[in-house]
Amino acid sequence: MNDAHCHFFSTPFFAALGGDAALATLGWDAPGTAEALADRWAAELDRARVSRAALIASMPGDAASVGAAVRRHRHRFVGFFMVDPTQPAAPVSAAYAIDSDGLRAICLYPAMHRYSLHDERARRVIDVAAARPGTAVFVHCGVLSVGVRRTLGLPSPFDMQFSNPLDLHAIALAYPRVPFIVPHFGAGLFREALMVADLCPNVLFDTSSSNGWIKYQPGLTLSDVFRQALAVAGPDRLLFGTDSSFFPRGWVKDVHDRQVRALGDIGAGADVVEAIFGRNFDRVFPAIA
């Protein structure tokens, strides 16, 4: 089993939120060095019987933390990193994270950083991925709520006008060899995400988090979501993920269990389950020899 969505909440990440005071308010463990946190994640994945996982640098400028984790456990972790294309150095820093730190997916949060995917600045960052075969682009669409910021009472001046998956349509068509990963089935814009996946074979979904966005669509269940995603995108474009992030909570087993039950409820066969929970991740991010 592989997990396509785990956040690497490093010491620099918490420093930006208030450091030790923030950790005390949250009641979370201090992460320590990137290497120590990587070791803790490796042990946690051993306990959960997870073979490989994507680790996401969860703020711009923290790619080096995940790079250190990947270097320490290169057969275990695939490095993702957040980029803010509105920053002038974004293409250069993205190229460095891939070429020097060995990271393999650029994460874009248009609502967080308030830009359109059609903005030329975003295109320049996607060009970096396109020039490096094997690099994916993760695009957060739909509702964006950062729980740690909410708990700490920090503002989240996001703008959902930039969250529509339909904005990805022309981009995915323009870069047909780049895998584009949309987390949380589009996070509330499920219909639009399905449209884009139907039209663009290089668009994939990750299944991560509680998928609490389902509350916006009365009557919809997680089983329904899987049934429709499989009908439109097929079993080879769904990547299992949990959205695990901090300790002492660690890997979120109940997210896994809910997804297993949902697939069981719709009668998904063993081959479909294997594709979602393991094989697809290995295809998109082959293990490095």
DAWO-V263317 format. One record per residue. N is the residue number from 0. RES is the residue in one letter. PHI is phi in degrees with one decimal (* if undefined). PSI is psi in whole degrees, 0 to 359 (none if undefined). OMEGA is omega in degrees with one decimal (* if undefined). Layout:
# DAWO-V263317
n->N res->RES phi->PHI psi->PSI omega->OMEGA
n->N res->RES phi->PHI psi->PSI omega->OMEGA
This chain:
# DAWO-V263317
n->0 res->M phi->* psi->141 omega->176.9
n->1 res->N phi->-123.2 psi->156 omega->179.1
n->2 res->D phi->-123.0 psi->118 omega->-174.5
n->3 res->A phi->-89.3 psi->8 omega->-174.9
n->4 res->H phi->-156.5 psi->90 omega->172.5
n->5 res->C phi->-129.6 psi->135 omega->178.7
n->6 res->H phi->-89.8 psi->138 omega->178.9
n->7 res->F phi->-102.0 psi->89 omega->-176.7
n->8 res->F phi->-81.7 psi->91 omega->-172.8
n->9 res->S phi->-84.6 psi->175 omega->174.8
n->10 res->T phi->-61.1 psi->316 omega->175.4
n->11 res->P phi->-61.1 psi->325 omega->177.5
n->12 res->F phi->-60.5 psi->312 omega->-179.2
n->13 res->F phi->-70.9 psi->329 omega->177.6
n->14 res->A phi->-59.2 psi->322 omega->179.5
n->15 res->A phi->-69.3 psi->342 omega->-179.0
n->16 res->L phi->-99.4 psi->355 omega->-178.9
n->17 res->G phi->126.2 psi->3 omega->173.3
n->18 res->G phi->64.5 psi->226 omega->-175.2
n->19 res->D phi->-61.8 psi->325 omega->179.5
n->20 res->A phi->-63.1 psi->319 omega->178.6
n->21 res->A phi->-65.2 psi->316 omega->179.4
n->22 res->L phi->-62.3 psi->321 omega->178.8
n->23 res->A phi->-64.7 psi->319 omega->178.3
n->24 res->T phi->-64.1 psi->319 omega->-177.5
n->25 res->L phi->-75.9 psi->333 omega->-174.2
n->26 res->G phi->74.6 psi->26 omega->-179.1
n->27 res->W phi->-99.8 psi->160 omega->177.7
n->28 res->D phi->-75.7 psi->144 omega->173.0
n->29 res->A phi->-67.6 psi->137 omega->-175.1
n->30 res->P phi->-75.2 psi->336 omega->-175.5
n->31 res->G phi->73.3 psi->206 omega->179.0
n->32 res->T phi->-72.1 psi->162 omega->177.1
n->33 res->A phi->-59.7 psi->322 omega->-179.9
n->34 res->E phi->-66.6 psi->319 omega->178.8
n->35 res->A phi->-65.4 psi->320 omega->178.5
n->36 res->L phi->-67.1 psi->321 omega->176.9
n->37 res->A phi->-60.9 psi->317 omega->178.5
n->38 res->D phi->-63.1 psi->321 omega->-179.8
n->39 res->R phi->-67.0 psi->320 omega->177.5
n->40 res->W phi->-66.5 psi->320 omega->179.1
n->41 res->A phi->-61.5 psi->318 omega->178.4
n->42 res->A phi->-66.4 psi->322 omega->178.9
n->43 res->E phi->-65.0 psi->319 omega->178.3
n->44 res->L phi->-68.2 psi->325 omega->173.6
n->45 res->D phi->-58.1 psi->313 omega->-179.0
n->46 res->R phi->-60.3 psi->321 omega->-177.4
n->47 res->A phi->-87.0 psi->356 omega->-178.0
n->48 res->R phi->61.8 psi->42 omega->174.5
n->49 res->V phi->-101.8 psi->124 omega->-174.5
n->50 res->S phi->-75.9 psi->313 omega->-176.1
n->51 res->R phi->-140.3 psi->156 omega->-179.9
n->52 res->A phi->-149.9 psi->148 omega->168.7
n->53 res->A phi->-82.9 psi->130 omega->173.4
n->54 res->L phi->-110.2 psi->126 omega->-174.8
n->55 res->I phi->-105.5 psi->123 omega->168.6
n->56 res->A phi->-71.7 psi->116 omega->-163.0
n->57 res->S phi->-96.6 psi->19 omega->167.9
n->58 res->M phi->-152.8 psi->150 omega->176.7
n->59 res->P phi->-59.5 psi->141 omega->178.0
n->60 res->G phi->91.3 psi->2 omega->-177.8
n->61 res->D phi->-111.3 psi->20 omega->-179.5
n->62 res->A phi->-59.9 psi->327 omega->-177.1
n->63 res->A phi->-62.5 psi->328 omega->179.0
n->64 res->S phi->-63.9 psi->313 omega->178.4
n->65 res->V phi->-69.0 psi->325 omega->176.2
n->66 res->G phi->-58.1 psi->319 omega->177.9
n->67 res->A phi->-64.8 psi->321 omega->178.4
n->68 res->A phi->-65.2 psi->318 omega->-179.9
n->69 res->V phi->-65.4 psi->318 omega->178.3
n->70 res->R phi->-62.5 psi->326 omega->-177.7
n->71 res->R phi->-75.6 psi->327 omega->-177.7
n->72 res->H phi->-136.8 psi->65 omega->-168.9
n->73 res->R phi->-70.6 psi->340 omega->176.6
n->74 res->H phi->-86.4 psi->354 omega->-173.4
n->75 res->R phi->-107.1 psi->321 omega->-170.8
n->76 res->F phi->-114.7 psi->144 omega->169.6
n->77 res->V phi->-114.0 psi->127 omega->-173.7
n->78 res->G phi->-90.1 psi->125 omega->171.4
n->79 res->F phi->-111.2 psi->152 omega->179.6
n->80 res->F phi->-148.4 psi->143 omega->-178.3
n->81 res->M phi->-83.1 psi->139 omega->177.6
n->82 res->V phi->-128.3 psi->139 omega->172.2
n->83 res->D phi->-105.5 psi->101 omega->-175.4
n->84 res->P phi->-63.7 psi->346 omega->179.7
n->85 res->T phi->-74.3 psi->349 omega->178.1
n->86 res->Q phi->-86.3 psi->132 omega->-173.5
n->87 res->P phi->-55.8 psi->326 omega->-176.2
n->88 res->A phi->-87.3 psi->6 omega->-173.4
n->89 res->A phi->-56.0 psi->311 omega->-179.4
n->90 res->P phi->-61.5 psi->321 omega->-179.3
n->91 res->V phi->-67.9 psi->315 omega->-179.6
n->92 res->S phi->-67.7 psi->325 omega->177.4
n->93 res->A phi->-64.9 psi->316 omega->178.8
n->94 res->A phi->-61.7 psi->320 omega->-180.0
n->95 res->Y phi->-65.6 psi->318 omega->-179.1
n->96 res->A phi->-61.0 psi->324 omega->179.7
n->97 res->I phi->-78.6 psi->311 omega->-173.2
n->98 res->D phi->-73.9 psi->323 omega->-174.1
n->99 res->S phi->-103.1 psi->324 omega->-178.5
n->100 res->D phi->-94.0 psi->351 omega->176.2
n->101 res->G phi->74.9 psi->24 omega->-179.4
n->102 res->L phi->-84.5 psi->159 omega->-165.7
n->103 res->R phi->-131.6 psi->6 omega->175.2
n->104 res->A phi->-150.5 psi->131 omega->174.8
n->105 res->I phi->-91.6 psi->129 omega->-178.9
n->106 res->C phi->-105.2 psi->123 omega->179.5
n->107 res->L phi->-111.1 psi->134 omega->178.1
n->108 res->Y phi->-126.1 psi->79 omega->-174.2
n->109 res->P phi->-57.6 psi->321 omega->-179.3
n->110 res->A phi->-67.8 psi->324 omega->-178.8
n->111 res->M phi->-66.0 psi->315 omega->-174.9
n->112 res->H phi->-101.1 psi->2 omega->167.7
n->113 res->R phi->61.1 psi->64 omega->175.8
n->114 res->Y phi->-147.0 psi->159 omega->175.5
n->115 res->S phi->-90.6 psi->146 omega->173.8
n->116 res->L phi->-62.1 psi->339 omega->178.9
n->117 res->H phi->-83.6 psi->354 omega->177.0
n->118 res->D phi->-62.6 psi->136 omega->-178.9
n->119 res->E phi->-59.1 psi->331 omega->178.7
n->120 res->R phi->-65.9 psi->322 omega->176.2
n->121 res->A phi->-67.3 psi->320 omega->178.6
n->122 res->R phi->-59.2 psi->322 omega->-179.3
n->123 res->R phi->-64.6 psi->325 omega->177.6
n->124 res->V phi->-71.8 psi->319 omega->178.2
n->125 res->I phi->-64.5 psi->327 omega->175.7
n->126 res->D phi->-58.5 psi->325 omega->178.2
n->127 res->V phi->-61.3 psi->316 omega->177.8
n->128 res->A phi->-65.1 psi->316 omega->-176.9
n->129 res->A phi->-62.3 psi->329 omega->-179.5
n->130 res->A phi->-78.9 psi->355 omega->-177.0
n->131 res->R phi->-127.2 psi->87 omega->-178.5
n->132 res->P phi->-51.7 psi->140 omega->-176.8
n->133 res->G phi->97.1 psi->355 omega->178.9
n->134 res->T phi->-96.6 psi->132 omega->177.9
n->135 res->A phi->-103.6 psi->164 omega->174.3
n->136 res->V phi->-123.7 psi->122 omega->179.3
n->137 res->F phi->-97.5 psi->127 omega->-177.6
n->138 res->V phi->-125.3 psi->114 omega->178.4
n->139 res->H phi->-79.6 psi->124 omega->178.9
n->140 res->C phi->-120.0 psi->172 omega->175.2
n->141 res->G phi->72.0 psi->209 omega->-176.6
n->142 res->V phi->-68.7 psi->133 omega->178.6
n->143 res->L phi->-124.9 psi->115 omega->178.4
n->144 res->S phi->-135.5 psi->120 omega->-178.4
n->145 res->V phi->-99.6 psi->103 omega->-172.1
n->146 res->G phi->-57.3 psi->322 omega->-178.0
n->147 res->V phi->-64.0 psi->322 omega->178.7
n->148 res->R phi->-68.3 psi->320 omega->179.5
n->149 res->R phi->-63.3 psi->317 omega->-179.3
n->150 res->T phi->-63.8 psi->324 omega->-178.8
n->151 res->L phi->-84.3 psi->359 omega->-179.9
n->152 res->G phi->71.5 psi->25 omega->-179.9
n->153 res->L phi->-90.1 psi->145 omega->179.9
n->154 res->P phi->-69.2 psi->151 omega->175.9
n->155 res->S phi->-130.7 psi->80 omega->-175.0
n->156 res->P phi->-78.5 psi->62 omega->-178.4
n->157 res->F phi->-84.4 psi->166 omega->-178.8
n->158 res->D phi->-137.2 psi->105 omega->-174.2
n->159 res->M phi->-70.9 psi->353 omega->175.8
n->160 res->Q phi->-63.8 psi->344 omega->179.3
n->161 res->F phi->-99.9 psi->12 omega->-172.6
n->162 res->S phi->-99.2 psi->0 omega->-171.4
n->163 res->N phi->-75.9 psi->125 omega->177.2
n->164 res->P phi->-58.2 psi->336 omega->179.6
n->165 res->L phi->-60.8 psi->336 omega->177.0
n->166 res->D phi->-64.8 psi->341 omega->-179.2
n->167 res->L phi->-81.9 psi->345 omega->-172.7
n->168 res->H phi->-56.0 psi->301 omega->-177.0
n->169 res->A phi->-65.1 psi->327 omega->-179.4
n->170 res->I phi->-66.3 psi->312 omega->-179.2
n->171 res->A phi->-63.7 psi->323 omega->176.7
n->172 res->L phi->-66.3 psi->325 omega->-178.0
n->173 res->A phi->-74.5 psi->338 omega->-179.2
n->174 res->Y phi->-125.5 psi->69 omega->-171.3
n->175 res->P phi->-66.7 psi->342 omega->-178.8
n->176 res->R phi->-95.3 psi->359 omega->178.0
n->177 res->V phi->-95.6 psi->124 omega->172.9
n->178 res->P phi->-73.3 psi->128 omega->175.7
n->179 res->F phi->-108.6 psi->124 omega->-177.3
n->180 res->I phi->-107.4 psi->122 omega->176.7
n->181 res->V phi->-105.4 psi->113 omega->-177.6
n->182 res->P phi->-76.3 psi->160 omega->173.5
n->183 res->H phi->56.8 psi->32 omega->179.5
n->184 res->F phi->55.2 psi->26 omega->-178.9
n->185 res->G phi->94.2 psi->358 omega->171.4
n->186 res->A phi->49.1 psi->55 omega->175.4
n->187 res->G phi->106.5 psi->340 omega->175.7
n->188 res->L phi->-108.3 psi->54 omega->-174.1
n->189 res->F phi->-64.3 psi->315 omega->-179.7
n->190 res->R phi->-58.8 psi->314 omega->180.0
n->191 res->E phi->-66.0 psi->321 omega->178.2
n->192 res->A phi->-63.5 psi->320 omega->176.9
n->193 res->L phi->-62.4 psi->319 omega->178.7
n->194 res->M phi->-58.0 psi->313 omega->-178.2
n->195 res->V phi->-65.6 psi->318 omega->178.8
n->196 res->A phi->-63.7 psi->325 omega->179.5
n->197 res->D phi->-66.1 psi->324 omega->-176.2
n->198 res->L phi->-89.8 psi->341 omega->-173.8
n->199 res->C phi->-128.9 psi->105 omega->-176.3
n->200 res->P phi->-68.7 psi->351 omega->178.0
n->201 res->N phi->-96.1 psi->11 omega->175.1
n->202 res->V phi->-99.9 psi->127 omega->179.3
n->203 res->L phi->-120.0 psi->160 omega->173.7
n->204 res->F phi->-111.0 psi->141 omega->161.8
n->205 res->D phi->-102.9 psi->147 omega->-168.1
n->206 res->T phi->-95.2 psi->13 omega->-164.6
n->207 res->S phi->-70.5 psi->164 omega->173.7
n->208 res->S phi->81.6 psi->183 omega->178.0
n->209 res->S phi->-71.6 psi->347 omega->-175.0
n->210 res->N phi->52.9 psi->44 omega->178.9
n->211 res->G phi->-63.3 psi->345 omega->177.6
n->212 res->W phi->-61.1 psi->343 omega->-179.5
n->213 res->I phi->-56.7 psi->335 omega->-179.5
n->214 res->K phi->-62.7 psi->341 omega->179.3
n->215 res->Y phi->-78.8 psi->350 omega->-178.6
n->216 res->Q phi->-123.6 psi->90 omega->-174.7
n->217 res->P phi->-52.5 psi->134 omega->177.0
n->218 res->G phi->89.4 psi->344 omega->-179.3
n->219 res->L phi->-76.9 psi->140 omega->175.5
n->220 res->T phi->-121.2 psi->166 omega->177.5
n->221 res->L phi->-62.3 psi->326 omega->175.8
n->222 res->S phi->-61.8 psi->318 omega->177.4
n->223 res->D phi->-62.0 psi->320 omega->-179.6
n->224 res->V phi->-61.0 psi->312 omega->179.3
n->225 res->F phi->-63.9 psi->318 omega->-179.6
n->226 res->R phi->-58.6 psi->314 omega->-176.8
n->227 res->Q phi->-72.5 psi->321 omega->177.9
n->228 res->A phi->-63.3 psi->320 omega->177.6
n->229 res->L phi->-66.9 psi->323 omega->-179.9
n->230 res->A phi->-66.5 psi->325 omega->-175.9
n->231 res->V phi->-92.6 psi->310 omega->-174.2
n->232 res->A phi->-94.4 psi->338 omega->-178.1
n->233 res->G phi->84.2 psi->166 omega->-175.0
n->234 res->P phi->-71.0 psi->343 omega->-174.7
n->235 res->D phi->-87.3 psi->2 omega->-179.8
n->236 res->R phi->-123.2 psi->23 omega->174.1
n->237 res->L phi->-115.3 psi->129 omega->-179.1
n->238 res->L phi->-116.0 psi->118 omega->177.7
n->239 res->F phi->-63.2 psi->137 omega->174.4
n->240 res->G phi->-150.1 psi->160 omega->-179.5
n->241 res->T phi->-112.6 psi->330 omega->-170.2
n->242 res->D phi->73.1 psi->30 omega->174.4
n->243 res->S phi->-65.4 psi->153 omega->-172.2
n->244 res->S phi->-152.4 psi->315 omega->-168.9
n->245 res->F phi->-130.7 psi->165 omega->175.1
n->246 res->F phi->-113.5 psi->147 omega->18.1
n->247 res->P phi->-86.1 psi->0 omega->-178.2
n->248 res->R phi->-60.7 psi->313 omega->179.1
n->249 res->G phi->71.4 psi->213 omega->-176.3
n->250 res->W phi->-71.2 psi->134 omega->-170.8
n->251 res->V phi->-91.4 psi->92 omega->-175.2
n->252 res->K phi->-66.4 psi->326 omega->-175.5
n->253 res->D phi->-66.8 psi->332 omega->174.4
n->254 res->V phi->-64.4 psi->314 omega->176.8
n->255 res->H phi->-58.0 psi->312 omega->-175.1
n->256 res->D phi->-64.5 psi->322 omega->178.7
n->257 res->R phi->-64.5 psi->322 omega->-179.8
n->258 res->Q phi->-70.9 psi->322 omega->176.2
n->259 res->V phi->-61.2 psi->316 omega->179.3
n->260 res->R phi->-64.1 psi->319 omega->-179.4
n->261 res->A phi->-61.6 psi->317 omega->178.7
n->262 res->L phi->-68.1 psi->324 omega->175.7
n->263 res->G phi->-64.5 psi->322 omega->-179.2
n->264 res->D phi->-62.5 psi->330 omega->-179.4
n->265 res->I phi->-97.7 psi->6 omega->176.0
n->266 res->G phi->73.9 psi->29 omega->178.4
n->267 res->A phi->-63.8 psi->134 omega->-178.7
n->268 res->G phi->-76.3 psi->169 omega->-177.7
n->269 res->A phi->-59.6 psi->323 omega->-178.8
n->270 res->D phi->-67.6 psi->322 omega->177.6
n->271 res->V phi->-65.6 psi->315 omega->179.8
n->272 res->V phi->-61.9 psi->317 omega->179.2
n->273 res->E phi->-63.3 psi->320 omega->178.7
n->274 res->A phi->-61.3 psi->313 omega->-175.9
n->275 res->I phi->-68.2 psi->317 omega->-172.2
n->276 res->F phi->-89.1 psi->353 omega->-178.4
n->277 res->G phi->-154.0 psi->301 omega->-167.7
n->278 res->R phi->-63.2 psi->322 omega->-177.0
n->279 res->N phi->-65.3 psi->318 omega->178.2
n->280 res->F phi->-61.0 psi->317 omega->179.9
n->281 res->D phi->-65.7 psi->330 omega->177.8
n->282 res->R phi->-72.9 psi->315 omega->-178.2
n->283 res->V phi->-71.4 psi->324 omega->-178.4
n->284 res->F phi->-127.7 psi->76 omega->-177.7
n->285 res->P phi->-57.8 psi->144 omega->177.0
n->286 res->A phi->-61.0 psi->142 omega->-179.5
n->287 res->I phi->-87.0 psi->129 omega->-178.0
n->288 res->A phi->-67.9 psi->none omega->*
